[in-house]
Amino acid sequence: MSSANSPIIQFFHATRPRTYPIAIMSLGVGQGLVYRTLGGFRADNWVLCVLIIYTALSLQILSNLANDLGDGIRGTDQDRHHDSPARLVGSGAVSADRFRAWLVLWLIQTMMAGAVLIWLSPLTVYQIVLFFGLGMVSILGALGYTMGKKPYGYHALGELAVLIFFGYVAVLGGYYLQTGRVDIAQNLIIATGVGLLSACVLYINNLRDTDTDRTSGKTTLAIVLGRYRIVGYLVLLYGAMMCYGYHAVVFGDRVWALILCLPLLIKHTHAVITYRHSPTRLGKELGAIVGLVIMVNALMIGLIGV
């Protein structure tokens, strides 16, 4: 067996490492807010920070694995664009039963990581119960994107789920676990921005796959918006940037740092508008929007964490 076909390598590719930075940077913004609120981190805060990021990344990987299995079982991957990342179940490289075993094992370790995180957090009994419930909802959300009788990813709800889990749960939930409060007035706008910008990654992916998704019966937001799908994307993208800008103006003193994102933002916008009918070129813009997510969030972490 070649190293490329080893179960470990196959599993690693199935987790989609290119999506890791989205989860990590989303959590990083929330933890930056905690750092500023507390005036720094003690050793226990750093431990919680690492556990929060690891648990969220585990949920992201769980969603990616469920996506591979769900799309593969439904046959959606048979119609995917040739530039799309290879799927293991859909391509027949790994059987559905074997992949399902991987999924169950990862689900178990994700639940264990979440349980340790909640146990170590400075929460009351009521809050612990509340977060266990939130953890179960997060797990169901990760699994339900493409799995089950009515996967919400097939009903144009994917971007909304990203806004909720990568924005509100990641930023506000991570903040609450460290501080015991949410501070809505301070954190809601930036959490919305983080969620909207993360949703742009999914939207570009679906924009590229519009024709193949329509063929396979998968309804995405890009398909629902039809001829206005590029307008919808620009609303998401620039709505997110407005949230970041607002937060920097109100709570920061180095808002000029966000101007560093403008060249990449303008170039990406021009490419999406120009090549909106080219799946191949739109596929290349996936890397650009992931880069923008990393850059914007890294600058925001720097603004709020120092």
Contacts in CASP RR format, 6 or more apart in sequence:
PFRMAT RR
TARGET T0000
AUTHOR 0000-0000-0000
METHOD contacts of the structure
MODEL  1
MSSANSPIIQFFHATRPRTYPIAIMSLGVGQGLVYRTLGGFRADNWVLCV
LIIYTALSLQILSNLANDLGDGIRGTDQDRHHDSPARLVGSGAVSADRFR
AWLVLWLIQTMMAGAVLIWLSPLTVYQIVLFFGLGMVSILGALGYTMGKK
PYGYHALGELAVLIFFGYVAVLGGYYLQTGRVDIAQNLIIATGVGLLSAC
VLYINNLRDTDTDRTSGKTTLAIVLGRYRIVGYLVLLYGAMMCYGYHAVV
FGDRVWALILCLPLLIKHTHAVITYRHSPTRLGKELGAIVGLVIMVNALM
IGLIGV
3 9 0 8 1.000
5 93 0 8 1.000
10 88 0 8 1.000
10 93 0 8 1.000
10 94 0 8 1.000
11 102 0 8 1.000
13 86 0 8 1.000
13 88 0 8 1.000
14 64 0 8 1.000
14 65 0 8 1.000
14 68 0 8 1.000
14 88 0 8 1.000
14 94 0 8 1.000
14 99 0 8 1.000
14 102 0 8 1.000
15 61 0 8 1.000
15 64 0 8 1.000
15 65 0 8 1.000
16 61 0 8 1.000
16 64 0 8 1.000
16 85 0 8 1.000
18 287 0 8 1.000
18 290 0 8 1.000
19 60 0 8 1.000
19 64 0 8 1.000
19 201 0 8 1.000
20 57 0 8 1.000
20 60 0 8 1.000
21 290 0 8 1.000
21 291 0 8 1.000
21 293 0 8 1.000
21 294 0 8 1.000
22 60 0 8 1.000
22 166 0 8 1.000
22 198 0 8 1.000
22 201 0 8 1.000
22 290 0 8 1.000
22 293 0 8 1.000
23 53 0 8 1.000
23 56 0 8 1.000
23 57 0 8 1.000
23 59 0 8 1.000
23 60 0 8 1.000
23 166 0 8 1.000
23 170 0 8 1.000
24 53 0 8 1.000
24 56 0 8 1.000
24 57 0 8 1.000
25 293 0 8 1.000
25 294 0 8 1.000
25 297 0 8 1.000
25 298 0 8 1.000
25 301 0 8 1.000
26 56 0 8 1.000
26 166 0 8 1.000
26 167 0 8 1.000
26 170 0 8 1.000
26 171 0 8 1.000
26 194 0 8 1.000
26 195 0 8 1.000
26 198 0 8 1.000
26 297 0 8 1.000
27 52 0 8 1.000
27 53 0 8 1.000
27 56 0 8 1.000
27 170 0 8 1.000
27 171 0 8 1.000
27 174 0 8 1.000
28 53 0 8 1.000
28 297 0 8 1.000
28 301 0 8 1.000
29 170 0 8 1.000
29 171 0 8 1.000
29 190 0 8 1.000
29 194 0 8 1.000
29 297 0 8 1.000
29 300 0 8 1.000
29 301 0 8 1.000
29 304 0 8 1.000
30 170 0 8 1.000
30 171 0 8 1.000
30 172 0 8 1.000
30 174 0 8 1.000
30 175 0 8 1.000
30 187 0 8 1.000
30 191 0 8 1.000
30 194 0 8 1.000
31 49 0 8 1.000
31 52 0 8 1.000
31 53 0 8 1.000
31 174 0 8 1.000
31 175 0 8 1.000
31 178 0 8 1.000
31 301 0 8 1.000
32 301 0 8 1.000
32 302 0 8 1.000
32 304 0 8 1.000
32 305 0 8 1.000
33 171 0 8 1.000
33 175 0 8 1.000
33 183 0 8 1.000
33 186 0 8 1.000
33 187 0 8 1.000
33 190 0 8 1.000
33 304 0 8 1.000
34 41 0 8 1.000
34 45 0 8 1.000
34 49 0 8 1.000
34 174 0 8 1.000
34 175 0 8 1.000
34 178 0 8 1.000
34 179 0 8 1.000
35 41 0 8 1.000
35 45 0 8 1.000
35 304 0 8 1.000
35 305 0 8 1.000
36 304 0 8 1.000
36 305 0 8 1.000
37 175 0 8 1.000
37 179 0 8 1.000
37 183 0 8 1.000
38 45 0 8 1.000
38 178 0 8 1.000
38 179 0 8 1.000
41 49 0 8 1.000
44 120 0 8 1.000
45 178 0 8 1.000
47 120 0 8 1.000
48 117 0 8 1.000
48 120 0 8 1.000
48 121 0 8 1.000
48 177 0 8 1.000
48 178 0 8 1.000
49 178 0 8 1.000
51 113 0 8 1.000
51 114 0 8 1.000
51 116 0 8 1.000
51 117 0 8 1.000
51 120 0 8 1.000
52 117 0 8 1.000
52 174 0 8 1.000
52 177 0 8 1.000
52 178 0 8 1.000
54 113 0 8 1.000
55 110 0 8 1.000
55 113 0 8 1.000
55 114 0 8 1.000
55 117 0 8 1.000
56 170 0 8 1.000
58 106 0 8 1.000
58 109 0 8 1.000
58 110 0 8 1.000
58 113 0 8 1.000
58 114 0 8 1.000
59 110 0 8 1.000
59 138 0 8 1.000
59 139 0 8 1.000
59 142 0 8 1.000
59 165 0 8 1.000
60 142 0 8 1.000
61 106 0 8 1.000
61 110 0 8 1.000
62 103 0 8 1.000
62 106 0 8 1.000
62 107 0 8 1.000
62 110 0 8 1.000
62 139 0 8 1.000
62 142 0 8 1.000
62 143 0 8 1.000
63 141 0 8 1.000
63 142 0 8 1.000
63 143 0 8 1.000
63 145 0 8 1.000
65 99 0 8 1.000
65 102 0 8 1.000
65 103 0 8 1.000
65 106 0 8 1.000
66 103 0 8 1.000
66 142 0 8 1.000
66 143 0 8 1.000
66 144 0 8 1.000
66 145 0 8 1.000
66 146 0 8 1.000
66 147 0 8 1.000
67 145 0 8 1.000
67 146 0 8 1.000
68 87 0 8 1.000
68 88 0 8 1.000
68 89 0 8 1.000
68 90 0 8 1.000
68 99 0 8 1.000
69 89 0 8 1.000
69 96 0 8 1.000
69 99 0 8 1.000
69 100 0 8 1.000
69 103 0 8 1.000
69 146 0 8 1.000
69 147 0 8 1.000
70 76 0 8 1.000
70 89 0 8 1.000
70 146 0 8 1.000
70 147 0 8 1.000
70 151 0 8 1.000
71 77 0 8 1.000
71 87 0 8 1.000
71 89 0 8 1.000
71 90 0 8 1.000
71 146 0 8 1.000
72 87 0 8 1.000
72 89 0 8 1.000
72 90 0 8 1.000
72 96 0 8 1.000
73 89 0 8 1.000
73 96 0 8 1.000
74 146 0 8 1.000
74 216 0 8 1.000
75 90 0 8 1.000
75 216 0 8 1.000
76 146 0 8 1.000
76 213 0 8 1.000
76 216 0 8 1.000
76 217 0 8 1.000
76 218 0 8 1.000
77 87 0 8 1.000
77 89 0 8 1.000
77 90 0 8 1.000
77 91 0 8 1.000
78 90 0 8 1.000
78 216 0 8 1.000
79 212 0 8 1.000
79 213 0 8 1.000
79 215 0 8 1.000
79 216 0 8 1.000
80 87 0 8 1.000
80 209 0 8 1.000
80 212 0 8 1.000
81 208 0 8 1.000
81 209 0 8 1.000
81 211 0 8 1.000
81 212 0 8 1.000
81 279 0 8 1.000
81 280 0 8 1.000
81 283 0 8 1.000
83 208 0 8 1.000
83 279 0 8 1.000
83 280 0 8 1.000
83 283 0 8 1.000
84 208 0 8 1.000
84 209 0 8 1.000
86 93 0 8 1.000
88 94 0 8 1.000
88 99 0 8 1.000
89 95 0 8 1.000
89 96 0 8 1.000
89 99 0 8 1.000
107 139 0 8 1.000
107 143 0 8 1.000
110 139 0 8 1.000
111 139 0 8 1.000
114 135 0 8 1.000
115 132 0 8 1.000
117 177 0 8 1.000
118 128 0 8 1.000
118 131 0 8 1.000
118 132 0 8 1.000
118 177 0 8 1.000
119 128 0 8 1.000
121 128 0 8 1.000
121 131 0 8 1.000
121 177 0 8 1.000
121 178 0 8 1.000
122 178 0 8 1.000
122 180 0 8 1.000
123 131 0 8 1.000
123 177 0 8 1.000
123 180 0 8 1.000
127 180 0 8 1.000
131 177 0 8 1.000
134 169 0 8 1.000
134 173 0 8 1.000
138 165 0 8 1.000
138 169 0 8 1.000
141 152 0 8 1.000
141 161 0 8 1.000
141 165 0 8 1.000
144 151 0 8 1.000
144 152 0 8 1.000
144 153 0 8 1.000
145 151 0 8 1.000
145 152 0 8 1.000
145 153 0 8 1.000
145 158 0 8 1.000
145 161 0 8 1.000
146 153 0 8 1.000
146 154 0 8 1.000
152 158 0 8 1.000
152 161 0 8 1.000
153 161 0 8 1.000
153 218 0 8 1.000
153 220 0 8 1.000
154 217 0 8 1.000
154 218 0 8 1.000
154 219 0 8 1.000
155 219 0 8 1.000
156 219 0 8 1.000
156 220 0 8 1.000
156 221 0 8 1.000
156 223 0 8 1.000
156 224 0 8 1.000
158 199 0 8 1.000
158 202 0 8 1.000
158 220 0 8 1.000
158 221 0 8 1.000
159 199 0 8 1.000
159 202 0 8 1.000
159 203 0 8 1.000
159 221 0 8 1.000
159 236 0 8 1.000
160 199 0 8 1.000
162 195 0 8 1.000
162 198 0 8 1.000
162 199 0 8 1.000
162 201 0 8 1.000
162 202 0 8 1.000
163 192 0 8 1.000
163 195 0 8 1.000
163 196 0 8 1.000
163 198 0 8 1.000
163 199 0 8 1.000
166 194 0 8 1.000
166 195 0 8 1.000
166 198 0 8 1.000
166 199 0 8 1.000
167 191 0 8 1.000
167 192 0 8 1.000
167 193 0 8 1.000
167 194 0 8 1.000
167 195 0 8 1.000
167 198 0 8 1.000
168 191 0 8 1.000
168 192 0 8 1.000
168 195 0 8 1.000
170 191 0 8 1.000
170 194 0 8 1.000
170 195 0 8 1.000
171 187 0 8 1.000
171 190 0 8 1.000
171 191 0 8 1.000
171 194 0 8 1.000
171 195 0 8 1.000
172 182 0 8 1.000
172 184 0 8 1.000
172 187 0 8 1.000
172 188 0 8 1.000
172 191 0 8 1.000
173 182 0 8 1.000
175 181 0 8 1.000
175 182 0 8 1.000
175 183 0 8 1.000
175 187 0 8 1.000
176 182 0 8 1.000
186 251 0 8 1.000
189 243 0 8 1.000
189 246 0 8 1.000
189 247 0 8 1.000
190 243 0 8 1.000
190 244 0 8 1.000
190 247 0 8 1.000
190 300 0 8 1.000
190 304 0 8 1.000
192 240 0 8 1.000
192 243 0 8 1.000
193 239 0 8 1.000
193 240 0 8 1.000
193 243 0 8 1.000
193 244 0 8 1.000
194 240 0 8 1.000
194 297 0 8 1.000
195 240 0 8 1.000
196 236 0 8 1.000
196 237 0 8 1.000
196 239 0 8 1.000
196 240 0 8 1.000
196 243 0 8 1.000
197 236 0 8 1.000
197 237 0 8 1.000
197 240 0 8 1.000
197 241 0 8 1.000
197 244 0 8 1.000
197 292 0 8 1.000
197 293 0 8 1.000
197 296 0 8 1.000
197 297 0 8 1.000
198 293 0 8 1.000
199 236 0 8 1.000
200 233 0 8 1.000
200 236 0 8 1.000
200 237 0 8 1.000
200 240 0 8 1.000
200 289 0 8 1.000
200 292 0 8 1.000
200 293 0 8 1.000
201 286 0 8 1.000
201 289 0 8 1.000
201 290 0 8 1.000
201 293 0 8 1.000
203 221 0 8 1.000
203 222 0 8 1.000
203 232 0 8 1.000
203 233 0 8 1.000
203 236 0 8 1.000
204 233 0 8 1.000
204 272 0 8 1.000
204 282 0 8 1.000
204 283 0 8 1.000
204 285 0 8 1.000
204 286 0 8 1.000
204 289 0 8 1.000
205 283 0 8 1.000
205 286 0 8 1.000
206 213 0 8 1.000
206 220 0 8 1.000
206 221 0 8 1.000
206 222 0 8 1.000
206 223 0 8 1.000
207 222 0 8 1.000
207 229 0 8 1.000
207 230 0 8 1.000
207 233 0 8 1.000
207 272 0 8 1.000
207 276 0 8 1.000
207 282 0 8 1.000
208 279 0 8 1.000
208 282 0 8 1.000
208 283 0 8 1.000
208 286 0 8 1.000
209 220 0 8 1.000
209 279 0 8 1.000
210 220 0 8 1.000
210 222 0 8 1.000
210 223 0 8 1.000
210 229 0 8 1.000
210 279 0 8 1.000
211 279 0 8 1.000
213 219 0 8 1.000
213 220 0 8 1.000
213 222 0 8 1.000
213 223 0 8 1.000
214 223 0 8 1.000
221 229 0 8 1.000
221 232 0 8 1.000
222 229 0 8 1.000
222 233 0 8 1.000
223 229 0 8 1.000
225 231 0 8 1.000
225 232 0 8 1.000
229 276 0 8 1.000
230 272 0 8 1.000
230 273 0 8 1.000
230 276 0 8 1.000
233 272 0 8 1.000
234 269 0 8 1.000
237 265 0 8 1.000
237 269 0 8 1.000
241 258 0 8 1.000
241 261 0 8 1.000
241 265 0 8 1.000
241 296 0 8 1.000
244 258 0 8 1.000
244 296 0 8 1.000
244 300 0 8 1.000
245 255 0 8 1.000
245 258 0 8 1.000
247 300 0 8 1.000
247 304 0 8 1.000
248 254 0 8 1.000
248 255 0 8 1.000
248 257 0 8 1.000
248 258 0 8 1.000
248 300 0 8 1.000
248 303 0 8 1.000
249 255 0 8 1.000
251 304 0 8 1.000
252 303 0 8 1.000
252 304 0 8 1.000
254 303 0 8 1.000
255 303 0 8 1.000
257 299 0 8 1.000
257 302 0 8 1.000
257 303 0 8 1.000
258 296 0 8 1.000
258 299 0 8 1.000
258 300 0 8 1.000
258 303 0 8 1.000
260 295 0 8 1.000
260 299 0 8 1.000
261 292 0 8 1.000
261 295 0 8 1.000
261 296 0 8 1.000
261 299 0 8 1.000
264 288 0 8 1.000
264 291 0 8 1.000
264 292 0 8 1.000
264 295 0 8 1.000
265 292 0 8 1.000
267 288 0 8 1.000
268 285 0 8 1.000
268 288 0 8 1.000
268 289 0 8 1.000
268 292 0 8 1.000
271 281 0 8 1.000
271 284 0 8 1.000
271 285 0 8 1.000
271 288 0 8 1.000
272 282 0 8 1.000
272 285 0 8 1.000
275 281 0 8 1.000
275 282 0 8 1.000
275 285 0 8 1.000
276 282 0 8 1.000
END
